[in-house]
Amino acid sequence: MIDRRGVLGLIALSALAGCGTTRTPTIAGVPDPGASLDLSCVPYARARSGLELRGDAWQWWAAAAGRYQRGNRPSSGSVMVLARTSRLPSGHVAVVARIVSTREIRVDHANWASGYGRGRVARDQPVLDVSPGNDWTQVRVWYPRAGDYGNTVFPAQGFILPRLDYAGR
């Protein structure tokens, strides 16, 4: 015999479970329609990479010293850290999804673009190394709204690998 009060309680709980969620419309070029409209790059990169770092994005590079391996070459799963600039007052972090060539990678990141891209997750977005020494210290990032790389060259601090740095302890 089914307890009607129990069934009604489950229905009520199911209905309440949706109260705190928001559904975002599907937008071309943004493959994660379930992302929150106020998601920033830091919690997204932390969740995707497993790095236990806090602070603004630009602070991650120094915070990782002695805790995680850092380098100037991208690898899948590493986190690219962009420095703080007038255009990026909090810096930016993105998870390297894959290596395309010695000068191009694809990243997954959140809250990169303004307007329709603000707060959204963008996956497999191109990043191009434009540094004179081919050392990933200067990059151009794909701008979805324009369907091309943005004009701005951003200084990159490097890549944090989600592996503990035992030698630094």
C-alpha positions as CSV (number, residue, x, y, z in Angstrom):
1,M,0.0,0.0,0.0
2,I,1.3,3.4,-1.0
3,D,1.4,6.1,1.7
4,R,-0.1,9.2,0.0
5,R,1.5,11.6,2.5
6,G,4.9,10.2,1.6
7,V,4.2,10.5,-2.1
8,L,2.9,14.1,-1.7
9,G,5.9,14.9,0.4
10,L,8.3,13.7,-2.4
11,I,6.4,15.7,-4.9
12,A,6.6,18.8,-2.8
13,L,10.4,18.3,-2.2
14,S,10.9,17.8,-6.0
15,A,9.1,21.0,-6.7
16,L,11.1,22.9,-4.1
17,A,14.4,21.5,-5.4
18,G,13.9,23.7,-8.5
19,C,13.4,26.9,-6.6
20,G,17.0,27.9,-6.5
21,T,18.0,27.0,-10.0
22,T,17.9,29.0,-13.1
23,R,17.7,27.8,-16.7
24,T,19.6,29.8,-19.2
25,P,18.6,29.9,-22.9
26,T,20.8,28.0,-25.4
27,I,23.1,30.4,-27.1
28,A,25.2,29.6,-30.2
29,G,28.8,29.2,-29.3
30,V,28.1,28.6,-25.6
31,P,27.7,24.8,-25.2
32,D,26.8,24.8,-21.5
33,P,23.2,26.1,-21.2
34,G,22.9,25.1,-17.6
35,A,25.6,27.5,-16.4
36,S,24.6,30.2,-13.9
37,L,24.5,33.7,-15.3
38,D,26.8,34.8,-12.5
39,L,29.5,32.2,-12.7
40,S,33.0,33.5,-12.7
41,C,36.2,32.0,-14.0
42,V,37.7,31.2,-10.5
43,P,35.1,28.8,-9.1
44,Y,34.7,27.2,-12.6
45,A,38.5,26.6,-12.9
46,R,38.7,25.3,-9.3
47,A,35.9,22.8,-9.9
48,R,37.3,21.6,-13.2
49,S,40.9,21.4,-12.2
50,G,40.7,20.4,-8.5
51,L,43.2,23.1,-7.6
52,E,42.7,24.2,-4.0
53,L,43.5,27.8,-4.6
54,R,41.6,31.0,-3.5
55,G,41.6,34.6,-4.4
56,D,41.2,36.5,-7.6
57,A,42.4,34.8,-10.8
58,W,45.6,36.9,-11.0
59,Q,46.6,35.8,-7.5
60,W,46.6,32.1,-8.4
61,W,50.1,32.1,-9.8
62,A,51.7,33.2,-6.6
63,A,49.3,31.1,-4.5
64,A,50.4,28.0,-6.4
65,A,54.1,28.5,-5.7
66,G,55.4,25.7,-3.5
67,R,52.0,23.9,-3.6
68,Y,51.5,23.0,-7.3
69,Q,53.8,22.5,-10.2
70,R,53.9,25.6,-12.5
71,G,55.3,26.0,-15.9
72,N,55.4,28.1,-19.1
73,R,54.1,25.3,-21.4
74,P,50.4,24.3,-21.5
75,S,49.3,20.7,-20.9
76,S,45.8,19.3,-20.9
77,G,44.2,19.9,-17.5
78,S,46.5,22.7,-16.5
79,V,45.2,26.1,-15.6
80,M,46.3,29.1,-17.7
81,V,46.6,32.2,-15.5
82,L,46.3,35.6,-17.1
83,A,47.7,38.6,-15.3
84,R,45.8,41.5,-14.0
85,T,45.5,44.4,-16.4
86,S,43.3,47.4,-16.9
87,R,41.0,45.3,-19.1
88,L,41.2,42.3,-16.7
89,P,41.3,43.9,-13.2
90,S,40.9,40.5,-11.5
91,G,42.9,38.5,-14.1
92,H,41.5,35.4,-15.6
93,V,41.9,31.6,-15.3
94,A,41.0,29.0,-17.9
95,V,41.4,25.2,-18.0
96,V,43.4,23.8,-20.9
97,A,41.2,21.3,-22.7
98,R,43.7,20.3,-25.4
99,I,46.8,21.2,-27.3
100,V,46.3,22.1,-31.0
101,S,49.9,23.1,-31.8
102,T,52.9,24.7,-30.2
103,R,51.2,28.1,-30.6
104,E,47.5,27.2,-30.1
105,I,45.5,25.6,-27.3
106,R,41.8,25.2,-26.5
107,V,40.5,26.1,-23.1
108,D,37.3,25.8,-21.1
109,H,36.5,28.9,-19.1
110,A,33.7,30.9,-17.6
111,N,32.8,34.6,-17.7
112,W,35.1,35.5,-20.5
113,A,33.1,37.7,-22.8
114,S,30.9,40.7,-21.9
115,G,27.3,41.0,-23.0
116,Y,25.7,37.6,-23.8
117,G,28.8,35.7,-22.7
118,R,29.0,37.2,-19.2
119,G,28.8,34.6,-16.5
120,R,28.6,31.7,-19.0
121,V,30.8,28.7,-19.6
122,A,32.5,28.5,-23.0
123,R,34.2,25.2,-24.0
124,D,37.0,24.4,-26.5
125,Q,37.8,28.1,-27.1
126,P,41.0,28.9,-29.0
127,V,43.9,30.7,-27.3
128,L,46.9,31.7,-29.4
129,D,50.5,32.3,-28.2
130,V,51.6,35.6,-29.7
131,S,54.7,36.1,-27.6
132,P,57.9,36.9,-29.6
133,G,59.8,34.0,-27.8
134,N,57.1,31.4,-28.3
135,D,56.9,31.1,-24.5
136,W,53.2,31.7,-23.8
137,T,53.8,35.0,-22.0
138,Q,51.5,36.9,-24.3
139,V,48.2,35.5,-25.7
140,R,45.2,36.4,-27.7
141,V,41.9,34.8,-26.7
142,W,39.0,33.8,-28.9
143,Y,36.1,36.3,-28.7
144,P,32.9,34.4,-29.4
145,R,30.8,37.5,-30.2
146,A,33.2,38.4,-33.0
147,G,33.8,34.8,-34.1
148,D,37.6,35.6,-34.1
149,Y,40.5,36.3,-31.8
150,G,40.2,39.5,-29.9
151,N,42.5,42.4,-30.6
152,T,43.9,42.6,-27.1
153,V,47.1,40.8,-26.2
154,F,47.0,39.6,-22.7
155,P,50.0,38.9,-20.5
156,A,50.0,35.3,-19.2
157,Q,51.7,34.3,-16.0
158,G,51.9,30.7,-17.0
159,F,50.2,27.3,-16.4
160,I,49.5,25.6,-13.1
161,L,49.4,21.8,-13.2
162,P,47.0,20.0,-10.9
163,R,49.8,18.1,-9.3
164,L,51.3,18.8,-5.9
165,D,54.8,20.2,-5.9
166,Y,56.5,17.9,-3.4
167,A,59.9,19.3,-4.2
168,G,58.8,22.7,-3.0
169,R,57.9,21.5,0.5
